[in-house]
């Protein structure tokens, strides 16, 4: 493990506090005063989370259809430190949990003849997409649908649970998290993404304001609130920084890509620019972390094998930013080539070996579809445990 342990987290925590002093959204105010952290008498916020932090990606989506209360519950029961939600709006302005606004692959909408005429093609962030879209449904209509497994060819066992759960609203998730928190005697952490925020703002369905209202209503708006706010569009995070004080993370895709809000604004910077020291300094002005694709930390070669690590972990930490890269999964089809076992893409490979390699880079946490695998691998890297490569 190149960087790790309680000492490194103490240094990083101090750097984050210094970086946050005086920047928009972190100053004390109504949000901070009423935030969930303050109400619980001095909880230390994200700096007190286990290191490395295991984030249930869309819940426990390796075992249940993603973004369902069943998936979130299982992730929590398996021990995930944080549970992720992706938010998109309905036509009448409710925030619901779907990875994409196109829901043909994650619900049974195609089986509803009453909605057949709503199948259409739209340009979402410059990409043509055909299907059914949440912004064309009221919440009441969306609640008549049932969730299903997104990738049944890879996760055939998950199809057992098709139809078991409805599409949850984010408010339902907040209520669930509060109930579970009371039952367990500890806060349930969430990692909440605004999806396609510029696209939806153009439709008059801005995400940030209704999200902030819900966070304030459920006392998750303070700087120590048990929630991360994340987006692939930095302007969405900047907007949220003016609305609430909760910790914020800028998501980063492939190096040669540009955030969609940059495309619209004519900003020539790419992700490759944002992961340079000057780009990270800019991000640290309004966010507390980054969520890079793992390839930005450990690039893969043409054969799919891991190459030499970049300096991103060191550079981000130097700017006081934590790193929550994405996404670790158990199946061969998602693993680096050296960790695959056999030829079946749906079979499990050496996922524990891959996780350990990721943690050795000094990352602060990881998104995973398989929280139990991540937690088992993380145990060797948590304070008081001997690193596997020590």
NORDA-V726787 format. One record per run of one state. SS is the DSSP state (@ for helix, = for strand, . for the rest). FROM is the first residue (numbers start at 1). LEN is the number of residues. If there is no record, write none. Layout:
# NORDA-V726787
SS | FROM | LEN
SS | FROM | LEN
This chain:
# NORDA-V726787
. | 1 | 4
@ | 5 | 16
. | 21 | 9
@ | 30 | 5
. | 35 | 1
@ | 36 | 4
. | 40 | 5
@ | 45 | 4
. | 49 | 4
= | 53 | 4
. | 57 | 12
@ | 69 | 10
. | 79 | 3
= | 82 | 8
. | 90 | 5
= | 95 | 3
. | 98 | 4
= | 102 | 1
. | 103 | 4
= | 107 | 1
. | 108 | 1
@ | 109 | 3
. | 112 | 1
@ | 113 | 6
. | 119 | 1
= | 120 | 5
. | 125 | 2
= | 127 | 5
. | 132 | 1
= | 133 | 1
@ | 134 | 3
. | 137 | 2
@ | 139 | 4
. | 143 | 4
= | 147 | 1
. | 148 | 8
@ | 156 | 6
. | 162 | 7
= | 169 | 1
@ | 170 | 15
. | 185 | 4
= | 189 | 6
. | 195 | 2
@ | 197 | 6
. | 203 | 5
@ | 208 | 10
. | 218 | 9
= | 227 | 5
. | 232 | 2
@ | 234 | 8
. | 242 | 5
= | 247 | 6
. | 253 | 7
@ | 260 | 6
. | 266 | 5
@ | 271 | 4
. | 275 | 2
@ | 277 | 7
. | 284 | 5
= | 289 | 5
@ | 294 | 3
. | 297 | 1
= | 298 | 3
. | 301 | 5
= | 306 | 4
. | 310 | 2
@ | 312 | 7
. | 319 | 3
= | 322 | 7
. | 329 | 2
= | 331 | 1
@ | 332 | 3
. | 335 | 2
@ | 337 | 3
. | 340 | 8
= | 348 | 1
. | 349 | 2
@ | 351 | 9
. | 360 | 5
= | 365 | 4
. | 369 | 2
@ | 371 | 11
. | 382 | 9
